[in-house]
Structure formats: C-alpha cells, structure tokens
Amino acid sequence: MTPEALEAYEKTPALLEDSLQALKDDHQFLLKGNVFTKNLIQTWIDYKMENEVNELRLPCFPLRCGFQMDSFRLGIRKLMPCNRL
C-alpha cells in the first residue's frame, strides 16, 4: 500500500491515555444492545487512568526503585511500576 493510501486510514492511539480519551469521546457503539452501560465504561476509564496511567506519572524515589529492581532480580513481578529504571 502506498503512503498516500495509508493516510486515508485512521491510526490507533499509541498511548493508553490517548486510547482512554478516544473511548471516552466515542463509545456510543458499545451501548448498542445493552451490553455495556455508560457507568461501566466510565468506571473502566477511571480505573485505568488512576491505576495505570497516573501511577506511571509518579516519580520513582530510590527506595521504590530498589524494591522494583529486587523484584526483577528475584523474578517477582510487582504491580508497583517504576518509570525510571
């Protein structure tokens, strides 16, 4: 496909935050058939923002990074991300 032809297609968001914003802006298709509710979608967006997007914005202080590095060395996967490794 030529680069010009590719320009005609929408691109998917590269970041989770952008994906969640796109979902917030356009989720009417998910409401069809009463499978999802507005409340469920908003709760999902809020949860992902609070527990994943905002968590990665937190600064990584030395003790936290030390715990994270220890968990990697021991093969333990923690839910406490550290964005400054």
N, CA, C and O atoms as a GROMACS GRO file, in nm:
protein
  340
    1MET      N    1   0.085  -0.117   0.000
    1MET     CA    2   0.000   0.000   0.000
    1MET      C    3   0.090   0.124   0.000
    1MET      O    4   0.193   0.128   0.067
    2THR      N    5   0.051   0.220  -0.073
    2THR     CA    6   0.132   0.342  -0.082
    2THR      C    7   0.113   0.428   0.042
    2THR      O    8   0.010   0.418   0.109
    3PRO      N    9   0.210   0.513   0.072
    3PRO     CA   10   0.194   0.603   0.188
    3PRO      C   11   0.072   0.693   0.175
    3PRO      O   12   0.008   0.726   0.275
    4GLU      N   13   0.039   0.732   0.054
    4GLU     CA   14  -0.079   0.816   0.033
    4GLU      C   15  -0.207   0.740   0.068
    4GLU      O   16  -0.299   0.796   0.128
    5ALA      N   17  -0.211   0.613   0.031
    5ALA     CA   18  -0.329   0.531   0.062
    5ALA      C   19  -0.341   0.508   0.213
    5ALA      O   20  -0.452   0.504   0.266
    6LEU      N   21  -0.228   0.493   0.281
    6LEU     CA   22  -0.229   0.474   0.426
    6LEU      C   23  -0.283   0.596   0.499
    6LEU      O   24  -0.342   0.583   0.606
    7GLU      N   25  -0.261   0.713   0.444
    7GLU     CA   26  -0.308   0.837   0.506
    7GLU      C   27  -0.460   0.840   0.519
    7GLU      O   28  -0.513   0.910   0.606
    8ALA      N   29  -0.530   0.766   0.436
    8ALA     CA   30  -0.677   0.766   0.437
    8ALA      C   31  -0.733   0.690   0.558
    8ALA      O   32  -0.849   0.708   0.593
    9TYR      N   33  -0.652   0.607   0.622
    9TYR     CA   34  -0.698   0.527   0.735
    9TYR      C   35  -0.665   0.596   0.867
    9TYR      O   36  -0.560   0.659   0.882
   10GLU      N   37  -0.757   0.583   0.962
   10GLU     CA   38  -0.731   0.637   1.096
   10GLU      C   39  -0.627   0.551   1.166
   10GLU      O   40  -0.621   0.430   1.147
   11LYS      N   41  -0.547   0.615   1.246
   11LYS     CA   42  -0.443   0.545   1.322
   11LYS      C   43  -0.495   0.516   1.462
   11LYS      O   44  -0.574   0.592   1.518
   12THR      N   45  -0.450   0.406   1.518
   12THR     CA   46  -0.486   0.377   1.656
   12THR      C   47  -0.396   0.456   1.749
   12THR      O   48  -0.280   0.484   1.715
   13PRO      N   49  -0.446   0.494   1.865
   13PRO     CA   50  -0.364   0.569   1.961
   13PRO      C   51  -0.243   0.487   2.006
   13PRO      O   52  -0.252   0.365   2.023
   14ALA      N   53  -0.131   0.555   2.025
   14ALA     CA   54  -0.008   0.487   2.067
   14ALA      C   55   0.000   0.473   2.218
   14ALA      O   56   0.068   0.383   2.267
   15LEU      N   57  -0.067   0.560   2.292
   15LEU     CA   58  -0.058   0.560   2.437
   15LEU      C   59  -0.192   0.518   2.499
   15LEU      O   60  -0.298   0.543   2.443
   16LEU      N   61  -0.184   0.454   2.614
   16LEU     CA   62  -0.305   0.413   2.684
   16LEU      C   63  -0.392   0.534   2.716
   16LEU      O   64  -0.514   0.528   2.702
   17GLU      N   65  -0.331   0.642   2.757
   17GLU     CA   66  -0.407   0.764   2.789
   17GLU      C   67  -0.485   0.814   2.668
   17GLU      O   68  -0.600   0.856   2.680
   18ASP      N   69  -0.422   0.810   2.551
   18ASP     CA   70  -0.490   0.852   2.428
   18ASP      C   71  -0.603   0.755   2.392
   18ASP      O   72  -0.708   0.797   2.343
   19SER      N   73  -0.581   0.627   2.416
   19SER     CA   74  -0.685   0.527   2.390
   19SER      C   75  -0.805   0.548   2.481
   19SER      O   76  -0.920   0.538   2.437
   20LEU      N   77  -0.779   0.577   2.607
   20LEU     CA   78  -0.888   0.600   2.701
   20LEU      C   79  -0.964   0.728   2.666
   20LEU      O   80  -1.086   0.733   2.682
   21GLN      N   81  -0.894   0.829   2.619
   21GLN     CA   82  -0.961   0.953   2.577
   21GLN      C   83  -1.047   0.926   2.454
   21GLN      O   84  -1.159   0.977   2.444
   22ALA      N   85  -0.997   0.846   2.361
   22ALA     CA   86  -1.075   0.811   2.242
   22ALA      C   87  -1.200   0.732   2.282
   22ALA      O   88  -1.307   0.752   2.225
   23LEU      N   89  -1.186   0.642   2.378
   23LEU     CA   90  -1.301   0.567   2.427
   23LEU      C   91  -1.402   0.659   2.493
   23LEU      O   92  -1.522   0.643   2.475
   24LYS      N   93  -1.352   0.754   2.570
   24LYS     CA   94  -1.441   0.850   2.636
   24LYS      C   95  -1.516   0.934   2.533
   24LYS      O   96  -1.635   0.963   2.549
   25ASP      N   97  -1.447   0.973   2.427
   25ASP     CA   98  -1.506   1.056   2.323
   25ASP      C   99  -1.603   0.980   2.232
   25ASP      O  100  -1.700   1.038   2.183
   26ASP      N  101  -1.578   0.852   2.211
   26ASP     CA  102  -1.658   0.774   2.117
   26ASP      C  103  -1.684   0.634   2.170
   26ASP      O  104  -1.607   0.542   2.145
   27HIS      N  105  -1.792   0.619   2.244
   27HIS     CA  106  -1.827   0.487   2.298
   27HIS      C  107  -1.973   0.450   2.273
   27HIS      O  108  -2.024   0.353   2.328
   28GLN      N  109  -2.040   0.529   2.189
   28GLN     CA  110  -2.182   0.503   2.164
   28GLN      C  111  -2.205   0.363   2.104
   28GLN      O  112  -2.307   0.300   2.132
   29PHE      N  113  -2.111   0.316   2.023
   29PHE     CA  114  -2.126   0.185   1.962
   29PHE      C  115  -2.126   0.073   2.067
   29PHE      O  116  -2.182  -0.034   2.043
   30LEU      N  117  -2.065   0.097   2.182
   30LEU     CA  118  -2.062  -0.004   2.288
   30LEU      C  119  -2.193  -0.009   2.367
   30LEU      O  120  -2.218  -0.106   2.438
   31LEU      N  121  -2.274   0.093   2.354
   31LEU     CA  122  -2.401   0.099   2.427
   31LEU      C  123  -2.512   0.026   2.353
   31LEU      O  124  -2.617  -0.003   2.412
   32LYS      N  125  -2.492  -0.005   2.226
   32LYS     CA  126  -2.593  -0.075   2.147
   32LYS      C  127  -2.611  -0.217   2.200
   32LYS      O  128  -2.514  -0.285   2.231
   33GLY      N  129  -2.735  -0.259   2.209
   33GLY     CA  130  -2.764  -0.395   2.254
   33GLY      C  131  -2.760  -0.412   2.405
   33GLY      O  132  -2.774  -0.523   2.456
   34ASN      N  133  -2.741  -0.302   2.477
   34ASN     CA  134  -2.739  -0.305   2.624
   34ASN      C  135  -2.636  -0.402   2.681
   34ASN      O  136  -2.659  -0.464   2.785
   35VAL      N  137  -2.524  -0.414   2.613
   35VAL     CA  138  -2.416  -0.499   2.664
   35VAL      C  139  -2.335  -0.424   2.768
   35VAL      O  140  -2.303  -0.476   2.874
   36PHE      N  141  -2.302  -0.299   2.736
   36PHE     CA  142  -2.228  -0.213   2.827
   36PHE      C  143  -2.315  -0.094   2.864
   36PHE      O  144  -2.402  -0.053   2.787
   37THR      N  145  -2.292  -0.039   2.982
   37THR     CA  146  -2.363   0.081   3.024
   37THR      C  147  -2.265   0.198   3.028
   37THR      O  148  -2.144   0.178   3.032
   38LYS      N  149  -2.318   0.319   3.026
   38LYS     CA  150  -2.232   0.437   3.036
   38LYS      C  151  -2.151   0.433   3.165
   38LYS      O  152  -2.033   0.467   3.168
   39ASN      N  153  -2.217   0.390   3.273
   39ASN     CA  154  -2.150   0.383   3.403
   39ASN      C  155  -2.034   0.284   3.400
   39ASN      O  156  -1.927   0.312   3.454
   40LEU      N  157  -2.053   0.170   3.338
   40LEU     CA  158  -1.946   0.069   3.329
   40LEU      C  159  -1.828   0.123   3.250
   40LEU      O  160  -1.713   0.106   3.291
   41ILE      N  161  -1.855   0.187   3.139
   41ILE     CA  162  -1.748   0.242   3.055
   41ILE      C  163  -1.671   0.350   3.131
   41ILE      O  164  -1.548   0.352   3.130
   42GLN      N  165  -1.744   0.440   3.197
   42GLN     CA  166  -1.678   0.547   3.272
   42GLN      C  167  -1.598   0.491   3.389
   42GLN      O  168  -1.489   0.540   3.419
   43THR      N  169  -1.652   0.389   3.456
   43THR     CA  170  -1.580   0.326   3.567
   43THR      C  171  -1.451   0.262   3.517
   43THR      O  172  -1.347   0.272   3.583
   44TRP      N  173  -1.457   0.197   3.402
   44TRP     CA  174  -1.338   0.134   3.343
   44TRP      C  175  -1.232   0.240   3.309
   44TRP      O  176  -1.114   0.222   3.339
   45ILE      N  177  -1.275   0.349   3.248
   45ILE     CA  178  -1.183   0.456   3.212
   45ILE      C  179  -1.119   0.515   3.338
   45ILE      O  180  -0.998   0.535   3.343
   46ASP      N  181  -1.201   0.542   3.438
   46ASP     CA  182  -1.149   0.599   3.564
   46ASP      C  183  -1.049   0.504   3.630
   46ASP      O  184  -0.945   0.548   3.678
   47TYR      N  185  -1.081   0.376   3.633
   47TYR     CA  186  -0.992   0.277   3.695
   47TYR      C  187  -0.857   0.272   3.622
   47TYR      O  188  -0.752   0.276   3.686
   48LYS      N  189  -0.860   0.263   3.490
   48LYS     CA  190  -0.737   0.255   3.412
   48LYS      C  191  -0.653   0.382   3.428
   48LYS      O  192  -0.530   0.375   3.438
   49MET      N  193  -0.720   0.498   3.430
   49MET     CA  194  -0.646   0.623   3.448
   49MET      C  195  -0.578   0.627   3.585
   49MET      O  196  -0.461   0.662   3.596
   50GLU      N  197  -0.652   0.592   3.689
   50GLU     CA  198  -0.600   0.601   3.824
   50GLU      C  199  -0.492   0.497   3.852
   50GLU      O  200  -0.390   0.528   3.913
   51ASN      N  201  -0.514   0.375   3.807
   51ASN     CA  202  -0.425   0.265   3.846
   51ASN      C  203  -0.314   0.234   3.746
   51ASN      O  204  -0.220   0.162   3.779
   52GLU      N  205  -0.323   0.288   3.627
   52GLU     CA  206  -0.218   0.260   3.529
   52GLU      C  207  -0.155   0.388   3.474
   52GLU      O  208  -0.033   0.405   3.482
   53VAL      N  209  -0.235   0.477   3.420
   53VAL     CA  210  -0.179   0.598   3.359
   53VAL      C  211  -0.118   0.688   3.466
   53VAL      O  212  -0.001   0.725   3.455
   54ASN      N  213  -0.194   0.724   3.567
   54ASN     CA  214  -0.144   0.815   3.670
   54ASN      C  215  -0.035   0.752   3.754
   54ASN      O  216   0.054   0.823   3.802
   55GLU      N  217  -0.039   0.623   3.773
   55GLU     CA  218   0.064   0.554   3.851
   55GLU      C  219   0.201   0.568   3.785
   55GLU      O  220   0.303   0.582   3.853
   56LEU      N  221   0.203   0.564   3.653
   56LEU     CA  222   0.330   0.576   3.582
   56LEU      C  223   0.384   0.719   3.582
   56LEU      O  224   0.501   0.741   3.551
   57ARG      N  225   0.300   0.814   3.616
   57ARG     CA  226   0.345   0.954   3.623
   57ARG      C  227   0.415   0.985   3.754
   57ARG      O  228   0.484   1.086   3.766
   58LEU      N  229   0.398   0.899   3.853
   58LEU     CA  230   0.458   0.925   3.983
   58LEU      C  231   0.609   0.915   3.973
   58LEU      O  232   0.662   0.830   3.903
   59PRO      N  233   0.678   1.002   4.043
   59PRO     CA  234   0.825   0.992   4.042
   59PRO      C  235   0.870   0.865   4.112
   59PRO      O  236   0.803   0.815   4.202
   60CYS      N  237   0.980   0.815   4.070
   60CYS     CA  238   1.034   0.693   4.129
   60CYS      C  239   1.142   0.731   4.230
   60CYS      O  240   1.253   0.768   4.191
   61PHE      N  241   1.109   0.722   4.357
   61PHE     CA  242   1.208   0.754   4.459
   61PHE      C  243   1.300   0.634   4.480
   61PHE      O  244   1.261   0.522   4.448
   62PRO      N  245   1.419   0.655   4.531
   62PRO     CA  246   1.522   0.549   4.536
   62PRO      C  247   1.477   0.420   4.603
   62PRO      O  248   1.506   0.311   4.552
   63LEU      N  249   1.406   0.429   4.714
   63LEU     CA  250   1.365   0.306   4.782
   63LEU      C  251   1.269   0.226   4.696
   63LEU      O  252   1.279   0.103   4.687
   64ARG      N  253   1.176   0.295   4.632
   64ARG     CA  254   1.080   0.228   4.544
   64ARG      C  255   1.152   0.161   4.428
   64ARG      O  256   1.122   0.047   4.393
   65CYS      N  257   1.249   0.231   4.368
   65CYS     CA  258   1.325   0.172   4.258
   65CYS      C  259   1.405   0.051   4.308
   65CYS      O  260   1.419  -0.048   4.236
   66GLY      N  261   1.458   0.060   4.429
   66GLY     CA  262   1.531  -0.053   4.485
   66GLY      C  263   1.443  -0.175   4.501
   66GLY      O  264   1.484  -0.286   4.467
   67PHE      N  265   1.321  -0.156   4.551
   67PHE     CA  266   1.226  -0.267   4.562
   67PHE      C  267   1.194  -0.324   4.424
   67PHE      O  268   1.185  -0.445   4.406
   68GLN      N  269   1.178  -0.235   4.329
   68GLN     CA  270   1.144  -0.280   4.195
   68GLN      C  271   1.258  -0.361   4.135
   68GLN      O  272   1.235  -0.466   4.076
   69MET      N  273   1.382  -0.314   4.151
   69MET     CA  274   1.497  -0.386   4.098
   69MET      C  275   1.513  -0.521   4.167
   69MET      O  276   1.546  -0.620   4.101
   70ASP      N  277   1.491  -0.527   4.298
   70ASP     CA  278   1.498  -0.654   4.370
   70ASP      C  279   1.395  -0.753   4.317
   70ASP      O  280   1.424  -0.872   4.302
   71SER      N  281   1.276  -0.703   4.289
   71SER     CA  282   1.171  -0.793   4.240
   71SER      C  283   1.207  -0.847   4.103
   71SER      O  284   1.176  -0.962   4.072
   72PHE      N  285   1.273  -0.766   4.018
   72PHE     CA  286   1.315  -0.814   3.887
   72PHE      C  287   1.424  -0.920   3.902
   72PHE      O  288   1.423  -1.021   3.831
   73ARG      N  289   1.519  -0.897   3.993
   73ARG     CA  290   1.627  -0.993   4.013
   73ARG      C  291   1.574  -1.126   4.065
   73ARG      O  292   1.626  -1.233   4.030
   74LEU      N  293   1.472  -1.119   4.149
   74LEU     CA  294   1.416  -1.241   4.207
   74LEU      C  295   1.311  -1.305   4.118
   74LEU      O  296   1.260  -1.413   4.149
   75GLY      N  297   1.278  -1.240   4.008
   75GLY     CA  298   1.178  -1.295   3.917
   75GLY      C  299   1.036  -1.272   3.965
   75GLY      O  300   0.943  -1.340   3.920
   76ILE      N  301   1.018  -1.178   4.054
   76ILE     CA  302   0.886  -1.147   4.107
   76ILE      C  303   0.832  -1.026   4.032
   76ILE      O  304   0.900  -0.924   4.023
   77ARG      N  305   0.713  -1.038   3.979
   77ARG     CA  306   0.653  -0.925   3.909
   77ARG      C  307   0.561  -0.853   4.006
   77ARG      O  308   0.464  -0.911   4.055
   78LYS      N  309   0.591  -0.728   4.033
   78LYS     CA  310   0.509  -0.648   4.124
   78LYS      C  311   0.416  -0.559   4.043
   78LYS      O  312   0.442  -0.529   3.926
   79LEU      N  313   0.309  -0.518   4.105
   79LEU     CA  314   0.216  -0.426   4.042
   79LEU      C  315   0.257  -0.281   4.062
   79LEU      O  316   0.188  -0.190   4.017
   80MET      N  317   0.370  -0.259   4.128
   80MET     CA  318   0.416  -0.124   4.155
   80MET      C  319   0.515  -0.084   4.045
   80MET      O  320   0.633  -0.116   4.054
   81PRO      N  321   0.467  -0.013   3.940
   81PRO     CA  322   0.557   0.021   3.831
   81PRO      C  323   0.656   0.129   3.870
   81PRO      O  324   0.630   0.211   3.959
   82CYS      N  325   0.767   0.129   3.806
   82CYS     CA  326   0.870   0.230   3.828
   82CYS      C  327   0.912   0.279   3.691
   82CYS      O  328   0.971   0.204   3.613
   83ASN      N  329   0.885   0.404   3.661
   83ASN     CA  330   0.912   0.454   3.528
   83ASN      C  331   1.052   0.511   3.512
   83ASN      O  332   1.080   0.573   3.409
   84ARG      N  333   1.138   0.492   3.607
   84ARG     CA  334   1.272   0.550   3.599
   84ARG      C  335   1.381   0.444   3.611
   84ARG      O  336   1.488   0.471   3.664
   85LEU      N  337   1.354   0.324   3.562
   85LEU     CA  338   1.456   0.218   3.571
   85LEU      C  339   1.558   0.235   3.462
   85LEU      O  340   1.652   0.156   3.453
   0.00000   0.00000   0.00000
